[in-house]
Amino acid sequence: MIRGSGLRLDGQGSGPRVVALGGGHGLAATLTALRRVTDQITAIVGVADDGGSSGRLRAEFGGLPPGDLRMALAALCGDDTRGRTWRQVIQHRFGGDGDLAGHSLGNLLITAMWEETNDAVTGLDWVAALLEAHGRVLPCSVTPVAIVADVRGHDPDEPDVVSVVQGQSAVATTTGDVLGIRLEPAEPEPCPDALAALSVADAIILGPGSWFTSVMPHLLIPAQVAAIRDSSALKLLVLNLDPGSDTETSGSSLDDHLYFMQRLVPDLRLDVVVADPANVEHEAALRQTCEDMGARLELASVGYPGSDRRGEHDPGRLAVSFGSVLGRWQDEPLWR
């Protein structure tokens, strides 16, 4: 067991046991919000990144891409001076045009700990202990994966042609219509600690984030989606604020997001779907789609006020929404 002042790996603490799945800025917002609700947090992070610093380290060392794992750890740093300092340090990105240019210090630190411990989970636990992170960060798979998508109109000159697009970076930036996604390998080896966390969770939160490259890939790992499906925990999905503004989902609606999820995992039932009313065009239709998935639609203002940070979730507002939903779930377990 590794224990920092904020990190506990013995399953003890106050508040509900919450597991959050995703990657990138969306997962970071969720984790920052959850720190205000509970101190029993486990983040399960995607490992498909193949661009930037993470892609370079993945190609050179053959391990997991550290970038989204780093962002999750940074989000779990405390709000005191020490926590804010460590958050800034591990997010620091080197400039210049040398070999270190573009690398994040946190990515290098995580990669170094993996080499020292020869184990992805142990290395992440040690970094979390160093940061005194308020929670645990785990990869969804112990080996890297690649996202593969079938995209119509990936080539603008051939709008009706369906192409196979490989790699997270390519899928995230396609301007075509993503028809389907899969992982290579098709059945990646799940992280045992992640499956264990899902099995004892009181709540499981999916999203927000880039739909095809950060959120949905978690539902393509057979053992992991089985653990989510079989869990008795509250299953909560946070929808994106402005789905049409994201390159990979340009022109789609929140209903389209849910339809895609239904096609991907038709037997997965949800309990709650959180959406910001400012981004809901047809409430009755969205509510019906949620009900078809077994879920109750919760409308809550969870975006930053104003337009300066359009499309970004406000962790403070998200925390209020999480606290409300989790509180009702605990007090009235049959309200669903």
C-alpha positions as a Python dict, from the first residue, in 0.01 Angstrom:
ca = {
    (1, 'M'): (0, 0, 0),
    (2, 'I'): (127, 347, -95),
    (3, 'R'): (-16, 635, 97),
    (4, 'G'): (33, 1009, 59),
    (5, 'S'): (-166, 1262, 261),
    (6, 'G'): (-435, 1255, -6),
    (7, 'L'): (-393, 910, -162),
    (8, 'R'): (-535, 598, -5),
    (9, 'L'): (-513, 262, -171),
    (10, 'D'): (-674, 65, 109),
    (11, 'G'): (-1032, 142, 8),
    (12, 'Q'): (-1095, 355, 319),
    (13, 'G'): (-1215, 713, 320),
    (14, 'S'): (-1526, 927, 336),
    (15, 'G'): (-1789, 976, 71),
    (16, 'P'): (-1910, 739, -199),
    (17, 'R'): (-1665, 527, -398),
    (18, 'V'): (-1673, 684, -742),
    (19, 'V'): (-1505, 557, -1059),
    (20, 'A'): (-1472, 804, -1348),
    (21, 'L'): (-1384, 692, -1700),
    (22, 'G'): (-1263, 907, -1987),
    (23, 'G'): (-960, 1103, -2090),
    (24, 'G'): (-826, 1449, -2164),
    (25, 'H'): (-988, 1771, -2048),
    (26, 'G'): (-1332, 1616, -2000),
    (27, 'L'): (-1209, 1362, -1744),
    (28, 'A'): (-998, 1632, -1576),
    (29, 'A'): (-1311, 1844, -1523),
    (30, 'T'): (-1497, 1546, -1377),
    (31, 'L'): (-1213, 1462, -1138),
    (32, 'T'): (-1172, 1823, -1025),
    (33, 'A'): (-1544, 1828, -949),
    (34, 'L'): (-1539, 1494, -769),
    (35, 'R'): (-1266, 1613, -530),
    (36, 'R'): (-1533, 1840, -381),
    (37, 'V'): (-1779, 1555, -338),
    (38, 'T'): (-1578, 1253, -215),
    (39, 'D'): (-1226, 1145, -129),
    (40, 'Q'): (-1273, 795, -272),
    (41, 'I'): (-1202, 852, -641),
    (42, 'T'): (-1061, 619, -904),
    (43, 'A'): (-993, 747, -1255),
    (44, 'I'): (-980, 493, -1538),
    (45, 'V'): (-803, 656, -1831),
    (46, 'G'): (-788, 577, -2201),
    (47, 'V'): (-454, 469, -2351),
    (48, 'A'): (-502, 525, -2725),
    (49, 'D'): (-324, 861, -2760),
    (50, 'D'): (-71, 858, -3043),
    (51, 'G'): (3, 1228, -3090),
    (52, 'G'): (228, 1493, -2940),
    (53, 'S'): (454, 1414, -2647),
    (54, 'S'): (256, 1100, -2556),
    (55, 'G'): (285, 964, -2908),
    (56, 'R'): (658, 1026, -2917),
    (57, 'L'): (715, 851, -2584),
    (58, 'R'): (486, 566, -2683),
    (59, 'A'): (679, 516, -3007),
    (60, 'E'): (1020, 538, -2841),
    (61, 'F'): (959, 326, -2531),
    (62, 'G'): (673, 105, -2644),
    (63, 'G'): (466, 165, -2331),
    (64, 'L'): (139, 337, -2255),
    (65, 'P'): (89, 698, -2364),
    (66, 'P'): (119, 904, -2042),
    (67, 'G'): (-54, 1229, -2140),
    (68, 'D'): (-414, 1164, -2034),
    (69, 'L'): (-291, 983, -1722),
    (70, 'R'): (-86, 1293, -1636),
    (71, 'M'): (-387, 1520, -1681),
    (72, 'A'): (-592, 1301, -1449),
    (73, 'L'): (-320, 1311, -1183),
    (74, 'A'): (-296, 1689, -1216),
    (75, 'A'): (-673, 1720, -1169),
    (76, 'L'): (-649, 1519, -846),
    (77, 'C'): (-385, 1749, -695),
    (78, 'G'): (-509, 1948, -397),
    (79, 'D'): (-609, 2313, -396),
    (80, 'D'): (-350, 2413, -136),
    (81, 'T'): (-21, 2576, -231),
    (82, 'R'): (158, 2243, -261),
    (83, 'G'): (-111, 2091, -476),
    (84, 'R'): (-133, 2391, -707),
    (85, 'T'): (245, 2397, -742),
    (86, 'W'): (271, 2028, -831),
    (87, 'R'): (-18, 2062, -1074),
    (88, 'Q'): (165, 2340, -1255),
    (89, 'V'): (497, 2154, -1250),
    (90, 'I'): (374, 1826, -1397),
    (91, 'Q'): (178, 2014, -1662),
    (92, 'H'): (488, 2217, -1759),
    (93, 'R'): (575, 2174, -2126),
    (94, 'F'): (927, 2237, -2253),
    (95, 'G'): (976, 2491, -2527),
    (96, 'G'): (1259, 2539, -2775),
    (97, 'D'): (1346, 2315, -3065),
    (98, 'G'): (1563, 2051, -2900),
    (99, 'D'): (1487, 1690, -2810),
    (100, 'L'): (1275, 1796, -2510),
    (101, 'A'): (1068, 2047, -2704),
    (102, 'G'): (699, 1975, -2667),
    (103, 'H'): (741, 1721, -2390),
    (104, 'S'): (550, 1761, -2066),
    (105, 'L'): (750, 1715, -1748),
    (106, 'G'): (473, 1496, -1609),
    (107, 'N'): (490, 1267, -1911),
    (108, 'L'): (863, 1222, -1856),
    (109, 'L'): (815, 1163, -1484),
    (110, 'I'): (552, 895, -1541),
    (111, 'T'): (763, 726, -1808),
    (112, 'A'): (1062, 728, -1571),
    (113, 'M'): (858, 569, -1292),
    (114, 'W'): (739, 300, -1531),
    (115, 'E'): (1099, 218, -1617),
    (116, 'E'): (1198, 215, -1248),
    (117, 'T'): (908, -4, -1132),
    (118, 'N'): (858, -206, -1451),
    (119, 'D'): (485, -187, -1386),
    (120, 'A'): (233, 68, -1515),
    (121, 'V'): (5, 66, -1211),
    (122, 'T'): (282, 72, -952),
    (123, 'G'): (452, 359, -1134),
    (124, 'L'): (129, 561, -1142),
    (125, 'D'): (68, 490, -772),
    (126, 'W'): (412, 625, -686),
    (127, 'V'): (358, 941, -890),
    (128, 'A'): (18, 986, -720),
    (129, 'A'): (185, 948, -380),
    (130, 'L'): (447, 1208, -473),
    (131, 'L'): (173, 1452, -575),
    (132, 'E'): (-45, 1361, -275),
    (133, 'A'): (-323, 1309, -526),
    (134, 'H'): (-677, 1285, -392),
    (135, 'G'): (-754, 961, -566),
    (136, 'R'): (-607, 687, -781),
    (137, 'V'): (-534, 692, -1154),
    (138, 'L'): (-536, 369, -1356),
    (139, 'P'): (-511, 283, -1727),
    (140, 'C'): (-807, 110, -1890),
    (141, 'S'): (-565, -139, -2045),
    (142, 'V'): (-218, -248, -1940),
    (143, 'T'): (-104, -235, -2303),
    (144, 'P'): (-152, 46, -2558),
    (145, 'V'): (-445, 35, -2797),
    (146, 'A'): (-524, 198, -3129),
    (147, 'I'): (-858, 348, -3232),
    (148, 'V'): (-983, 255, -3578),
    (149, 'A'): (-1287, 424, -3731),
    (150, 'D'): (-1502, 384, -4039),
    (151, 'V'): (-1551, 736, -4169),
    (152, 'R'): (-1770, 853, -4455),
    (153, 'G'): (-1629, 1156, -4632),
    (154, 'H'): (-1289, 1149, -4463),
    (155, 'D'): (-1157, 1266, -4798),
    (156, 'P'): (-1349, 1588, -4875),
    (157, 'D'): (-1314, 1516, -5245),
    (158, 'E'): (-1500, 1187, -5200),
    (159, 'P'): (-1787, 1267, -4959),
    (160, 'D'): (-1970, 936, -5011),
    (161, 'V'): (-1670, 704, -4975),
    (162, 'V'): (-1624, 520, -4645),
    (163, 'S'): (-1258, 508, -4538),
    (164, 'V'): (-1079, 326, -4258),
    (165, 'V'): (-907, 586, -4040),
    (166, 'Q'): (-646, 461, -3794),
    (167, 'G'): (-513, 630, -3481),
    (168, 'Q'): (-663, 859, -3221),
    (169, 'S'): (-512, 1175, -3368),
    (170, 'A'): (-650, 1101, -3715),
    (171, 'V'): (-996, 1010, -3586),
    (172, 'A'): (-1010, 1317, -3362),
    (173, 'T'): (-939, 1551, -3651),
    (174, 'T'): (-1147, 1393, -3925),
    (175, 'T'): (-1414, 1616, -4077),
    (176, 'G'): (-1606, 1315, -4208),
    (177, 'D'): (-1896, 1127, -4052),
    (178, 'V'): (-1778, 859, -3807),
    (179, 'L'): (-1996, 554, -3863),
    (180, 'G'): (-1827, 314, -3625),
    (181, 'I'): (-1519, 264, -3411),
    (182, 'R'): (-1320, -32, -3283),
    (183, 'L'): (-996, -102, -3102),
    (184, 'E'): (-682, -282, -3208),
    (185, 'P'): (-632, -524, -3050),
    (186, 'A'): (-1004, -599, -3032),
    (187, 'E'): (-978, -744, -2681),
    (188, 'P'): (-705, -549, -2502),
    (189, 'E'): (-589, -676, -2165),
    (190, 'P'): (-783, -481, -1901),
    (191, 'C'): (-623, -340, -1588),
    (192, 'P'): (-713, -576, -1300),
    (193, 'D'): (-716, -290, -1048),
    (194, 'A'): (-959, -99, -1269),
    (195, 'L'): (-1196, -396, -1284),
    (196, 'A'): (-1169, -432, -905),
    (197, 'A'): (-1256, -64, -857),
    (198, 'L'): (-1562, -98, -1080),
    (199, 'S'): (-1680, -403, -887),
    (200, 'V'): (-1702, -211, -556),
    (201, 'A'): (-1802, 132, -688),
    (202, 'D'): (-2102, 320, -555),
    (203, 'A'): (-2112, 533, -869),
    (204, 'I'): (-1960, 505, -1217),
    (205, 'I'): (-1930, 822, -1425),
    (206, 'L'): (-1865, 826, -1799),
    (207, 'G'): (-1788, 1146, -1989),
    (208, 'P'): (-1772, 1423, -2081),
    (209, 'G'): (-1504, 1435, -2349),
    (210, 'S'): (-1430, 1371, -2714),
    (211, 'W'): (-1698, 1115, -2790),
    (212, 'F'): (-1519, 880, -3029),
    (213, 'T'): (-1166, 908, -2894),
    (214, 'S'): (-1201, 960, -2516),
    (215, 'V'): (-1541, 835, -2401),
    (216, 'M'): (-1668, 553, -2623),
    (217, 'P'): (-1337, 356, -2638),
    (218, 'H'): (-1393, 258, -2274),
    (219, 'L'): (-1697, 62, -2388),
    (220, 'L'): (-1493, -134, -2642),
    (221, 'I'): (-1291, -328, -2383),
    (222, 'P'): (-1503, -642, -2329),
    (223, 'A'): (-1400, -714, -1970),
    (224, 'Q'): (-1437, -351, -1869),
    (225, 'V'): (-1779, -296, -2022),
    (226, 'A'): (-1892, -624, -1864),
    (227, 'A'): (-1778, -494, -1524),
    (228, 'I'): (-1971, -171, -1580),
    (229, 'R'): (-2281, -356, -1697),
    (230, 'D'): (-2275, -599, -1406),
    (231, 'S'): (-2210, -338, -1138),
    (232, 'S'): (-2490, -235, -902),
    (233, 'A'): (-2344, 117, -887),
    (234, 'L'): (-2521, 428, -1008),
    (235, 'K'): (-2427, 467, -1374),
    (236, 'L'): (-2408, 831, -1476),
    (237, 'L'): (-2326, 977, -1817),
    (238, 'V'): (-2226, 1342, -1858),
    (239, 'L'): (-2305, 1473, -2205),
    (240, 'N'): (-2088, 1726, -2383),
    (241, 'L'): (-2188, 2091, -2385),
    (242, 'D'): (-2153, 2173, -2753),
    (243, 'P'): (-2119, 1843, -2943),
    (244, 'G'): (-2128, 2007, -3284),
    (245, 'S'): (-1821, 2220, -3212),
    (246, 'D'): (-1588, 1921, -3171),
    (247, 'T'): (-1420, 1833, -3500),
    (248, 'E'): (-1482, 1459, -3468),
    (249, 'T'): (-1854, 1507, -3394),
    (250, 'S'): (-1915, 1820, -3601),
    (251, 'G'): (-2280, 1861, -3692),
    (252, 'S'): (-2407, 1594, -3451),
    (253, 'S'): (-2653, 1641, -3165),
    (254, 'L'): (-2673, 1506, -2812),
    (255, 'D'): (-2929, 1254, -2937),
    (256, 'D'): (-2678, 1142, -3200),
    (257, 'H'): (-2424, 1083, -2923),
    (258, 'L'): (-2667, 861, -2735),
    (259, 'Y'): (-2775, 674, -3050),
    (260, 'F'): (-2410, 595, -3126),
    (261, 'M'): (-2364, 465, -2772),
    (262, 'Q'): (-2676, 250, -2802),
    (263, 'R'): (-2546, 93, -3123),
    (264, 'L'): (-2207, 33, -2967),
    (265, 'V'): (-2332, -131, -2646),
    (266, 'P'): (-2706, -200, -2681),
    (267, 'D'): (-2727, -396, -2356),
    (268, 'L'): (-2570, -127, -2134),
    (269, 'R'): (-2825, 48, -1914),
    (270, 'L'): (-2768, 387, -1754),
    (271, 'D'): (-2933, 545, -1451),
    (272, 'V'): (-2873, 917, -1499),
    (273, 'V'): (-2775, 1136, -1795),
    (274, 'V'): (-2663, 1490, -1712),
    (275, 'A'): (-2708, 1758, -1978),
    (276, 'D'): (-2685, 2137, -1971),
    (277, 'P'): (-3023, 2285, -2068),
    (278, 'A'): (-2850, 2558, -2270),
    (279, 'N'): (-2741, 2290, -2517),
    (280, 'V'): (-3061, 2085, -2531),
    (281, 'E'): (-3262, 2169, -2842),
    (282, 'H'): (-3542, 1915, -2807),
    (283, 'E'): (-3584, 1822, -2442),
    (284, 'A'): (-3872, 1579, -2490),
    (285, 'A'): (-3683, 1382, -2755),
    (286, 'L'): (-3365, 1369, -2548),
    (287, 'R'): (-3559, 1264, -2240),
    (288, 'Q'): (-3720, 980, -2436),
    (289, 'T'): (-3383, 865, -2569),
    (290, 'C'): (-3250, 857, -2213),
    (291, 'E'): (-3552, 659, -2096),
    (292, 'D'): (-3492, 409, -2375),
    (293, 'M'): (-3151, 349, -2216),
    (294, 'G'): (-3308, 312, -1871),
    (295, 'A'): (-3189, 655, -1760),
    (296, 'R'): (-3338, 966, -1609),
    (297, 'L'): (-3241, 1295, -1774),
    (298, 'E'): (-3101, 1551, -1530),
    (299, 'L'): (-3083, 1906, -1663),
    (300, 'A'): (-2820, 2115, -1485),
    (301, 'S'): (-2619, 2423, -1576),
    (302, 'V'): (-2271, 2272, -1572),
    (303, 'G'): (-2088, 2492, -1823),
    (304, 'Y'): (-1890, 2805, -1748),
    (305, 'P'): (-2112, 3113, -1745),
    (306, 'G'): (-2061, 3345, -2039),
    (307, 'S'): (-1908, 3257, -2373),
    (308, 'D'): (-1534, 3283, -2305),
    (309, 'R'): (-1505, 2910, -2227),
    (310, 'R'): (-1779, 2774, -2449),
    (311, 'G'): (-1787, 2397, -2452),
    (312, 'E'): (-1596, 2356, -2121),
    (313, 'H'): (-1753, 2215, -1806),
    (314, 'D'): (-1722, 2424, -1489),
    (315, 'P'): (-1591, 2188, -1216),
    (316, 'G'): (-1771, 2391, -949),
    (317, 'R'): (-2108, 2359, -1118),
    (318, 'L'): (-2037, 1998, -1209),
    (319, 'A'): (-1962, 1926, -842),
    (320, 'V'): (-2301, 2066, -742),
    (321, 'S'): (-2471, 1841, -997),
    (322, 'F'): (-2276, 1534, -884),
    (323, 'G'): (-2349, 1609, -519),
    (324, 'S'): (-2719, 1644, -589),
    (325, 'V'): (-2748, 1324, -792),
    (326, 'L'): (-2534, 1115, -558),
    (327, 'G'): (-2713, 1252, -252),
    (328, 'R'): (-3054, 1158, -387),
    (329, 'W'): (-2923, 818, -495),
    (330, 'Q'): (-2800, 744, -143),
    (331, 'D'): (-3109, 882, 31),
    (332, 'E'): (-3365, 740, -211),
    (333, 'P'): (-3209, 439, -386),
    (334, 'L'): (-3535, 364, -565),
    (335, 'W'): (-3584, 712, -718),
    (336, 'R'): (-3455, 577, -1046),
}
